[in-house]
Amino acid sequence: MSLNRSEKEAVITEVTGLAAQAQTLVLAEYRGVTVAAMTKLRSEARKQGVSLSVLKNTLARRAVAGSAFEVVSDQMTGPLIYGFSVDAVAAARVVADFAKTNDKLVIRGGAFAGKALDVNGVKQLASIPSKEVLLAQLCGLLKSPISRTAVVLGALAAKKGETAAA
């Protein structure tokens, strides 16, 4: 079904807005993925704050022209699903996790911070822990020396208490 000019302009405007807000773009070929599986992918993407869209490649190229995602415009061929996310790793994680369970979805590439990513780059980006996990790890690291010092001071106090009692 072809779009008229005003519909095409509306799609380009919408995708340009997504690209302006997003940090990451992931491209994946969806040829052979069932409608039920695609619905499941879209549902998971919505939960993670990822915008998944099936777009005409020419419209997608026009929409990302002049943005940080222009570096992947040469990869925009074939039946692709475009995943934009504000969170740096959300789009990569959603698509990579789904690709592990569905071999029909093939990751083609992506872009992050103005640099094109290949398949391995997208998978590496997906393996980075979430912001909450990283903050929890940092708090654990900061808490560790303090708790160790408290244990040592407690042991010293107990030892001095034993010595004073004797």
C-alpha positions in Angstrom: 0.0 0.0 0.0 1.6 3.2 -1.1 1.4 6.4 0.9 0.5 9.8 -0.5 2.8 12.8 0.0 1.3 14.1 3.2 1.4 10.6 4.8 5.1 10.3 3.8 5.8 13.7 5.3 4.0 12.7 8.5 6.1 9.5 8.8 9.3 11.4 8.2 8.4 14.0 10.8 7.6 11.3 13.4 10.8 9.3 12.7 12.9 12.5 12.8 11.4 13.2 16.2 12.2 9.7 17.4 15.8 10.1 16.1 16.2 13.4 17.8 15.4 12.0 21.2 17.0 8.6 20.9 20.6 7.6 21.8 20.5 4.2 20.0 19.1 2.8 16.8 19.1 -0.9 16.0 18.3 -2.4 12.6 17.0 -6.0 12.3 15.7 -8.0 9.4 12.3 -9.5 10.3 11.8 -11.7 7.2 9.9 -14.9 8.2 9.0 -13.7 11.8 5.4 -14.6 12.6 2.8 -12.0 13.5 2.5 -13.5 17.0 6.2 -13.3 17.5 6.3 -9.8 16.2 3.5 -8.8 18.6 5.4 -10.3 21.5 8.6 -8.3 20.4 6.6 -5.1 20.2 5.0 -5.7 23.6 8.4 -6.3 25.2 9.8 -3.2 23.4 7.0 -1.0 24.8 7.7 -2.2 28.3 11.4 -1.2 27.9 10.6 2.2 26.4 11.8 1.2 22.9 10.0 2.4 19.8 9.9 -0.3 17.1 8.8 0.6 13.6 8.6 -1.0 10.2 9.4 1.7 7.8 10.0 2.2 4.1 13.8 2.4 3.9 13.7 5.6 1.7 11.6 7.4 4.3 13.9 6.2 7.1 16.9 7.5 5.2 15.3 10.9 4.8 14.3 10.9 8.4 17.7 10.2 9.8 19.5 12.5 7.4 21.5 15.1 9.4 21.2 13.1 12.6 23.7 10.9 14.5 22.0 7.9 12.9 22.9 8.9 9.3 26.0 6.7 9.5 23.8 3.6 9.1 21.8 4.9 6.1 23.7 2.6 3.8 22.6 -0.5 5.8 18.9 0.4 5.3 18.0 -2.2 2.7 15.5 -5.0 2.7 12.7 -5.6 5.2 13.9 -3.9 8.4 12.5 -3.1 11.8 13.9 0.0 13.3 14.3 0.2 17.1 14.9 3.7 18.6 15.5 4.1 22.4 16.3 7.0 24.7 18.1 4.5 27.0 21.5 3.7 25.5 21.2 -0.1 25.7 17.4 -0.8 25.7 16.9 -1.1 22.0 19.9 -3.3 21.6 18.9 -5.5 24.6 15.3 -6.0 23.4 16.3 -6.9 19.9 19.2 -9.1 20.9 17.2 -11.0 23.5 14.4 -11.6 21.0 16.9 -12.7 18.4 18.3 -15.4 20.8 14.9 -17.1 20.9 13.8 -16.4 17.3 16.3 -17.3 14.6 14.3 -15.5 11.9 15.0 -12.1 13.4 18.5 -11.2 12.1 20.3 -8.2 13.6 21.8 -6.1 10.8 23.5 -3.3 12.7 22.8 -0.1 14.5 24.2 3.2 15.7 25.2 4.7 19.0 26.8 8.1 19.7 27.1 8.8 16.0 29.0 5.6 15.3 27.8 2.7 13.2 27.7 -0.6 15.0 28.0 -4.0 13.4 26.1 -7.1 14.7 28.8 -7.8 17.3 28.7 -4.1 18.4 24.9 -4.3 18.9 25.3 -7.6 20.9 28.1 -6.0 23.1 25.9 -3.0 23.7 23.1 -5.3 24.7 25.3 -7.0 27.2 26.0 -3.9 29.2 24.0 -3.9 32.5 21.2 -1.5 33.0 21.7 1.9 34.8 20.1 0.6 38.0 22.4 -2.5 38.1 25.5 -0.3 37.5 24.5 2.0 40.3 23.9 -0.9 42.7 27.3 -2.3 41.8 28.9 1.1 42.5 27.1 1.4 45.8 28.4 -2.1 46.7 31.9 -1.1 45.9 31.7 2.0 47.9 30.1 0.2 50.9 32.7 -2.7 50.9 35.7 -0.8 52.4 33.5 0.9 55.0 32.0 -2.4 56.1 35.4 -4.0 56.2 36.7 -1.2 58.4 33.7 -1.5 60.7 34.4 -5.3 61.1 38.1 -4.7 61.9 37.3 -1.9 64.4 34.7 -4.2 66.0 37.2 -7.0 66.3 39.8 -4.6 67.9 37.2 -3.3 70.4 36.2 -6.9 71.3 39.9 -7.9 71.8 40.6 -4.8 74.0 37.5 -5.7 76.0 38.8 -9.2 76.6 42.2 -7.8 77.6 40.7 -5.3 80.0 38.5 -8.0 81.6 41.5 -10.3 82.1 
